[in-house]
Amino acid sequence: MRPTAKDLAAEAGVSLATIDRVLNGRPGVKQRTVTKVNEAIDRIGFVRNLSAVNLARKKNYHFRFLLPEHGDQFLNVLAKHIEEANRAFSAEMVDVAAVRLPAEDPNRLASYLGKLDAKLVYGIAIMAPESPQVRDAINRLLERGIEVVQFLAGQPKAASIDFVGINNHAAGATAAQLLGRFLCERKGKIVVVSETMRSRDSIERRLGFDDVINREYPELKTLPSIETHGDLQRTRRIFRNVFANHPDISGLYILSAEARIPIEEISKIATKPLTKIVHERTPFTEAALRNGQIDAVIAQNPGHLVRSAIRILKARHDQREPLASQERIRIEILLKENL
């Protein structure tokens, strides 16, 4: 049977009250006693039942997901899974919700983060482009005792080391391999599209893509990245210019999570079939795979992303190490045949 607090007290030779003070980090215990209790914990394999403790104290974990205000289907999919997770984790006294703010305004994001109260919000998963303002706000959150997970988009110089998402360099390299093999040594140019290249995930995917294309498929030439900013008219105008100047385009790679606008617009402009690789499973990309508008989707499971962020925030708040193997997000390659 699992050792109890009484077993731990007997093994350490101290009272239950002392065990309670040590486990909860309360003052008034000599360092020698703390050491003796910790050594007893190691000897008998004591594991504290935090769920029972939290239930007795009526303690809830309050976590938030900071998502971009504007977006298409992938953000809606994430928001849906956050709602599902709120119901699923309620038995563990966890309360989660999504907050939507304009990702293009780092000062507003930093202002929101700066106003979070550590007594009301225990942790937050942040999906935002890299910026000095957000990075510094993350560092201040950690100083105030609010746990932070970098969610899909990283802030590399922030103190938080927890990141939930796929290896984006590997994802870009995977896209290059798929395009190169699908094109079967055909020569041509590749259009690379992103909502914004300010996003760390887009930068890393582009680097991984270029590494493989330049090394293994020298017959293919990759054009400079196109930034759409999610704007229909801008996307349409840029595509018209690109295809007018480069009639030998044979492939398309969409770096960002929202593929609907670029795919719909390119189908109106391209005069020959293109090999198209995109990111993230959404209702649009599923339908586009089935009808042949795109050739492959590189995805990461959105439910796993959300659950992983919650588990990491909870573990950090409880001063436990997350289980790394459980939180590894795998790259999934979706074709029409395996949907």
C-alpha atoms as one frame of an Amber mdcrd trajectory, in Angstrom:
protein
   0.000   0.000   0.000   1.046   3.608  -0.555   2.853   5.012   2.533   0.765
   7.527   4.484   1.709  10.665   6.408   1.520   8.573   9.594   4.035   6.110
   8.122   6.298   9.018   7.199   6.070  10.492  10.709   6.965   7.121  12.250
   9.901   6.622   9.871  11.257  10.137  10.504  10.577  10.006  14.226   8.610
  13.264  14.291   5.005  14.313  14.859   2.279  14.571  12.220   2.226  18.326
  12.823   5.910  18.515  11.903   5.300  16.450   8.771   2.543  18.880   7.792
   4.826  21.909   8.297   7.649  20.342   6.259   5.412  19.238   3.392   3.804
  22.666   3.147   7.051  24.612   3.544   5.904  26.407   6.676   8.406  28.120
   9.010   9.328  26.961  12.489  11.098  23.702  11.565  14.826  23.221  12.050
  16.817  22.419   8.913  18.044  19.212  10.560  14.435  18.067  10.952  13.588
  19.002   7.360  16.541  16.925   6.157  15.459  13.981   8.310  11.916  14.095
   6.874  13.181  14.322   3.286  15.486  11.344   3.844  12.518   9.371   5.229
  10.482  10.321   2.142  13.183   8.802  -0.073  13.483   5.648   2.055   9.784
   4.703   2.115   8.786   6.182  -1.259   6.215   8.570   0.180   4.144  10.390
  -2.454   1.852  13.141  -1.303  -1.767  12.837  -2.456  -2.181  16.394  -3.680
  -5.669  15.748  -5.025  -6.884  14.783  -1.560  -5.110  17.793  -0.013  -6.631
  20.186  -2.541 -10.074  18.677  -2.090  -9.838  19.083   1.673  -8.746  22.701
   1.274 -11.265  23.365  -1.510  -8.383  24.598  -3.643  -8.865  25.079  -7.397
  -6.131  25.503  -9.994  -6.964  28.553 -12.115  -5.180  28.457 -15.488  -5.647
  30.605 -18.596  -4.734  30.281 -22.276  -3.780  33.543 -24.004  -4.650  33.165
 -27.708  -4.620  35.649 -30.611  -7.862  37.579 -31.003  -7.940  37.234 -34.772
  -7.582  33.934 -36.582  -9.379  31.367 -38.624 -10.316  27.759 -38.018  -7.279
  26.475 -36.119  -7.769  28.964 -33.276 -11.415  27.932 -33.099 -10.322  24.288
 -32.848  -7.970  25.172 -29.977 -10.705  27.128 -28.181 -13.040  24.139 -28.495
 -10.443  21.811 -26.937  -9.835  24.269 -24.101 -13.565  24.151 -23.310 -13.481
  20.344 -23.414 -10.442  20.274 -21.119 -12.197  22.543 -18.624 -14.903  19.907
 -18.276 -12.491  16.966 -18.292 -10.149  18.419 -15.628 -12.904  19.709 -13.340
 -12.677  16.531 -11.232  -9.035  17.481 -10.525 -10.099  20.920  -9.269  -8.750
  22.592 -12.438 -10.429  25.606 -14.029  -9.221  26.669 -17.486 -10.434  29.249
 -19.994  -9.217  31.034 -23.119  -8.518  34.773 -23.308  -8.327  36.359 -26.789
  -6.201  39.469 -27.365  -4.672  41.042 -30.528  -1.347  39.248 -31.028  -0.035
  42.097 -33.194  -0.102  44.460 -30.192   2.679  43.344 -27.807   2.122  46.312
 -25.484  -1.491  45.288 -24.891  -0.444  41.669 -24.297   2.208  42.788 -21.810
  -0.309  45.050 -20.067  -2.756  42.149 -19.628  -0.025  39.867 -18.291   1.185
  42.568 -15.925  -2.267  42.837 -14.324  -2.665  39.121 -13.538  -3.099  38.432
  -9.837  -1.165  35.411  -8.534  -3.988  34.782  -6.053  -6.532  34.460  -8.880
  -4.509  32.950 -11.762  -1.926  30.259 -10.991  -0.602  29.736 -14.512  -0.986
  30.811 -18.123  -0.200  29.281 -21.523   0.824  32.048 -23.938   0.499  31.904
 -27.728   2.003  35.136 -29.061   4.687  36.243 -31.535   8.123  36.878 -30.077
   8.592  40.400 -28.727  10.663  42.089 -26.000   7.476  43.269 -24.274   5.945
  39.788 -23.968   9.288  38.224 -23.064   9.815  40.674 -20.215   6.206  40.260
 -19.047   6.759  36.477 -18.850   9.837  36.987 -16.691   7.848  39.212 -14.339
   5.031  36.640 -14.126   7.500  33.997 -13.011   8.923  36.352 -10.396   5.387
  36.822  -9.017   4.836  33.068  -8.780   2.581  32.632 -11.838   3.633  29.623
 -13.924   4.066  30.088 -17.683   3.964  27.708 -20.632   4.979  28.947 -24.059
   2.172  27.571 -26.202   2.947  26.859 -29.910   4.839  30.174 -30.234   8.027
  30.603 -28.207   9.802  33.528 -26.562  13.368  32.096 -26.576  14.924  34.652
 -24.231  12.185  34.387 -21.604  13.071  32.626 -18.357  10.332  30.010 -18.810
  11.721  26.854 -20.402   8.418  24.998 -20.841   7.262  24.911 -24.461   4.274
  22.966 -25.754   4.302  22.231 -29.465   6.101  20.279 -32.149   9.751  20.730
 -33.095   9.181  23.408 -35.739  12.575  23.008 -37.416  11.789  19.306 -37.917
   8.295  20.179 -39.156   9.726  22.465 -41.836  12.259  19.800 -42.825   9.431
  17.284 -43.102   7.500  19.620 -45.405  10.567  19.931 -47.641  10.958  16.155
 -47.878   7.299  15.745 -48.810   7.443  18.455 -51.471  10.710  17.152 -52.901
   9.437  13.573 -53.140   6.004  14.507 -54.472   7.581  16.629 -57.204   9.754
  13.659 -58.309  12.841  15.619 -59.455  10.782  18.122 -61.433  12.407  21.529
 -61.643  10.587  24.634 -60.494  10.071  27.212 -57.812   8.344  26.932 -54.471
   6.171  29.624 -52.903   6.445  29.839 -49.093   3.563  31.580 -47.315   3.136
  32.722 -43.707   0.766  35.049 -41.907   3.824  36.704 -40.370   7.529  35.942
 -40.248   7.694  37.620 -36.824   6.437  34.326 -35.452   9.183  32.080 -34.042
   7.456  28.927 -35.342   7.411  30.317 -38.905  11.092  31.261 -38.709  12.093
  27.808 -37.455   9.948  26.027 -40.036  11.472  28.100 -42.820  14.990  27.279
 -41.613  14.224  23.549 -41.494  12.585  23.713 -44.919  15.542  25.481 -46.517
  18.057  23.086 -44.951  16.487  20.081 -46.674  15.574  21.733 -49.988  19.044
  23.224 -50.486  20.812  20.014 -49.489  18.687  17.346 -51.155  16.625  19.035
 -53.880  18.903  21.553 -55.661  16.599  21.488 -58.703  13.986  23.341 -56.665
  14.309  27.049 -55.913  12.505  28.512 -52.895  11.207  32.063 -53.258  11.318
  34.638 -50.409   8.612  34.157 -47.796   5.272  35.856 -48.397   3.465  37.440
 -45.426  -0.342  37.620 -45.761  -1.232  38.940 -42.271  -4.461  36.987 -42.724
  -5.745  39.665 -45.098  -7.715  38.479 -48.140  -7.008  41.456 -50.395  -3.306
  41.502 -49.537  -3.041  37.751 -50.227  -4.798  38.103 -53.576  -2.594  41.012
 -54.664   0.672  39.316 -53.659  -0.227  36.017 -55.369  -1.067  37.800 -58.616
   2.324  39.518 -58.603   4.239  36.353 -57.690   2.634  34.168 -60.355   2.983
  36.881 -62.988   6.726  37.096 -62.311   7.370  33.350 -61.794   5.439  31.188
 -64.276   7.511  28.103 -63.336   6.102  27.715 -59.795   5.506  24.030 -59.011
   5.002  23.891 -55.232   3.442  25.725 -52.302   4.312  25.494 -48.602   2.148
  27.318 -46.047   4.119  27.786 -42.830   1.351  29.124 -40.605  -1.650  27.370
 -39.106  -4.333  29.004 -41.229  -4.315  27.728 -44.810  -7.840  28.534 -46.007
  -7.330  31.993 -47.534  -4.021  31.193 -49.341  -5.339  27.893 -50.757  -8.603
  29.423 -51.966  -6.836  32.363 -53.576  -4.057  30.369 -55.203  -6.626  28.048
 -56.830  -8.028  31.086 -58.649  -4.640  32.237 -59.941  -2.454  29.166 -60.627
  -2.688  27.999 -64.237  -1.251  24.501 -63.592  -1.478  21.926 -60.775   0.773
  22.613 -57.790   1.991  20.354 -54.993   0.725  21.915 -51.757   1.815  21.198
 -48.165   0.106  22.961 -45.259   0.000  22.862 -41.454  -2.704  21.887 -38.941
  -5.845  19.823 -39.149  -8.956  21.993 -39.492 -12.348  21.454 -41.164 -10.975
  23.243 -44.238  -7.731  21.246 -44.547  -9.631  17.968 -44.064 -12.007  18.864
 -46.898  -9.115  20.130 -49.064  -7.242  16.839 -48.597 -10.294  14.843 -49.610
 -10.989  16.865 -52.760  -7.349  17.103 -53.853  -6.798  20.826 -53.243  -3.800
  20.010 -51.037  -1.460  17.010 -50.913  -0.501  16.674 -47.238  -1.048  18.245
 -43.834   1.654  18.418 -41.150  -0.299  18.473 -37.901  -0.030  18.449 -34.130
  -2.886  17.076 -32.051  -4.738  20.122 -30.608  -6.293  18.129 -27.758  -2.867
  16.852 -26.724  -1.475  20.397 -26.912  -4.101  21.750 -24.517  -3.950  18.833
 -22.069  -0.151  18.937 -22.046  -0.095  22.659 -21.212  -2.519  22.084 -18.323
  -0.528  19.158 -16.919   2.730  21.127 -17.084   1.205  24.187 -15.384  -0.252
  21.977 -12.664   3.029  20.132 -12.099   5.027  23.371 -11.906   2.543  24.876
  -9.461   2.817  21.739  -7.304   6.621  21.953  -7.572   6.829  18.647  -9.426
   8.686  17.807 -12.625   6.354  17.150 -15.576   6.594  13.728 -17.186   8.599
  14.617 -20.289   7.633  11.540 -22.333   3.926  12.277 -21.803   4.252  15.874
 -22.958   6.210  15.295 -26.171   4.094  16.512 -29.103   4.618  14.386 -32.193
   4.594  15.532 -35.808   1.688  13.930 -37.671   1.569  13.614 -41.468  -1.979
  13.464 -42.800  -2.868  12.278 -46.297  -6.268  11.738 -47.820  -5.912   8.025
 -47.148  -5.303   8.252 -43.364  -7.782  10.961 -42.314
